[in-house]
């Protein structure tokens, strides 16, 4: 948990006195308090204030929320209707600790009729002071997020999938698919479609869900962003990857689709101060980005100032965690030795990033299978994803990266790449037919 985060606090009339005393108590712990109301004992409707606090938390403006009503149950129900909110009604410190450790709850609801003020203070202190650290718990929280995003599926007795789209895959699904692809793909010669094992592994719909459809050129026009988003929707790519100034536009163009928005931060040099990168990431998330690709401080890394690099990465990762966005760390592998690549991966793991990524596409080289293999092997203990970007222009390029360990592909040539995949799949069907 980052130091001195903001806490959104609200209540109805029944929880007003608890709220007022909790504000003082929480401030004494070093937190900034955002009061969402109510502001008197006059009768009010609790969903209004639960919703206000939940919105601040879900948007990333506040790290946590605390809402008090008579029982704590209604406010939890209301808050949990806000996407990104995970509210837990807690009546003792054991429940508060469990809700954070096991469920990564970000909103605490309290019942003024169930707990006295001293108990409420103890519960709030434990809630704010506990983190979700175990990988098995984080995995289950991601499942909750997948349910919220409509990506969660279960298999019925007759073998059908229910609960979400079969091709709108979670990051865990993508990793499992990538593992299977790596098992099936042998070294390829002779171009796309020439290897039977590769043909067996390829599914264009699955491949599309591993692609971040990208345009990061400095001369990209609004019409280019519009075309990018139209293509992403048409081909069901996982996301569009754009410069942060285009996030709001991309989000509006993708409204109603399942395509996500990924924004680059500190791009392409990575030399901005950590505070500026964090600010850019926070704004991008607020405007609709659900993934952030940040460029590591390359100069600090090569100078051996690993504390500065860790601080830099962690600043953005914490913003992403607060905003419920995935964080990817761009290493710019073409400028690094193998030892530096390994160290950058280790720092990314220590900072709790979600992915490591090869390149910006603006340096002297892009992704290589050798770099992907090295990165995948290094981050395997923490199960980080690996994104190949920079120079991934063909279907064969993509398959080579996936075989080496990539779980996501960034490409500005995604449409052509997918057309090649469909051609290979078509040849396979004709052969089998």
HULINTA-V940865 format. One record per helix or strand of 2 or more residues. SS is the DSSP state (a for helix, b for strand). FROM is the first residue (numbers start at 1). TO is the last residue. If there is no record, write none. Layout:
# HULINTA-V940865
ss->[SS;SS]
from->[FROM;FROM]
to->[TO;TO]
This chain:
# HULINTA-V940865
ss->[b;a;b;a;b;a;b;a;b;a;a;b;b;a;a;a;b;a;b;a;b;a;b;a;a;b;a;a;b;a;b;a;b;a]
from->[6;13;32;46;64;73;87;93;107;117;135;154;161;171;196;204;211;222;239;244;260;274;291;298;306;326;333;338;355;369;385;395;408;414]
to->[11;28;35;58;69;79;89;101;111;129;149;155;162;184;201;208;215;235;243;253;265;286;295;302;322;330;335;350;357;382;389;404;411;432]
